[in-house]
Amino acid sequence: MICLEEGQYIAYQLRESISDLEKILGLYDFLRVHQSYLVSVRQIEELTTSGIGSTYELHLKHYSGKIPVSRGRYRELCQYLSKQQIPFL
């Protein structure tokens, strides 16, 4: 799913792998936070625990859903959030 603007989403099937997209979109402030998720760092509001063990979720601006954060990508994400002064656990 791609968020175009506030409240405007499209489902889009891509031919590129998410790894290829990560390389391209990384130049435009996107981070890979999970095996299946790339997010615009400009859209991150906060990082919270999901309440189930030690799993984490991102809350984004203009999106009511929650994006899972893998344990393997949690540290990189926390470093970024700390630099940007975005609230996280």
C-alpha positions as CSV (number, residue, x, y, z in Angstrom):
1,M,0.0,0.0,0.0
2,I,1.3,3.5,-0.8
3,C,0.1,6.6,1.0
4,L,-0.1,9.4,-1.5
5,E,-1.5,12.2,0.6
6,E,-3.4,12.5,3.9
7,G,-6.1,9.8,3.8
8,Q,-5.3,8.8,0.2
9,Y,-3.9,5.3,-0.3
10,I,-3.5,2.9,-3.3
11,A,-2.6,-0.7,-3.5
12,Y,0.1,-1.2,-6.0
13,Q,1.9,-4.4,-7.2
14,L,5.6,-3.8,-7.9
15,R,8.0,-5.7,-10.0
16,E,11.0,-4.6,-7.9
17,S,11.9,-6.4,-4.7
18,I,11.6,-4.5,-1.5
19,S,15.4,-4.6,-1.2
20,D,15.7,-2.8,-4.5
21,L,13.1,-0.2,-3.4
22,E,15.0,0.2,-0.1
23,K,18.1,1.2,-2.0
24,I,16.2,3.7,-4.2
25,L,13.9,5.2,-1.6
26,G,16.6,5.3,1.1
27,L,17.9,8.4,-0.8
28,Y,14.5,10.0,0.0
29,D,14.4,9.4,3.7
30,F,12.7,6.0,3.7
31,L,13.7,3.4,6.3
32,R,13.0,-0.3,6.2
33,V,11.4,-1.2,9.5
34,H,10.3,-4.8,8.8
35,Q,10.6,-7.5,6.1
36,S,7.6,-6.1,4.3
37,Y,7.6,-2.4,5.2
38,L,9.4,0.8,4.1
39,V,8.2,4.0,5.7
40,S,8.9,7.7,5.1
41,V,10.7,8.9,8.1
42,R,8.9,12.2,7.7
43,Q,5.6,10.4,8.5
44,I,6.7,8.8,11.8
45,E,4.9,10.1,14.9
46,E,6.0,7.6,17.5
47,L,7.3,4.2,18.3
48,T,5.5,2.1,20.9
49,T,5.4,-1.5,22.2
50,S,2.5,-3.6,21.0
51,G,1.9,-5.0,24.4
52,I,2.8,-8.5,23.3
53,G,6.2,-9.4,24.5
54,S,8.9,-7.2,23.1
55,T,7.4,-6.3,19.8
56,Y,7.2,-2.7,18.5
57,E,4.9,-0.7,16.3
58,L,5.2,2.6,14.5
59,H,2.4,5.2,14.4
60,L,2.4,7.4,11.3
61,K,0.9,10.7,10.6
62,H,-2.3,10.4,8.4
63,Y,-2.5,6.7,8.9
64,S,-4.6,5.0,11.6
65,G,-3.0,1.6,11.2
66,K,0.1,0.4,13.0
67,I,3.3,-0.7,11.3
68,P,5.2,-3.5,12.9
69,V,8.9,-3.0,13.6
70,S,11.2,-6.1,13.5
71,R,13.6,-6.8,16.3
72,G,16.4,-6.7,13.9
73,R,15.6,-3.2,12.6
74,Y,14.6,-1.8,16.0
75,R,18.1,-0.5,17.0
76,E,18.7,1.4,13.7
77,L,15.2,2.9,13.9
78,C,15.8,4.1,17.5
79,Q,19.1,5.7,16.5
80,Y,17.3,7.6,13.8
81,L,14.4,8.6,16.0
82,S,16.8,9.8,18.7
83,K,18.6,12.1,16.2
84,Q,15.2,13.5,15.0
85,Q,13.8,13.9,18.5
86,I,10.8,11.7,17.7
87,P,9.3,10.0,20.8
88,F,10.1,6.3,21.3
89,L,10.5,3.9,24.2
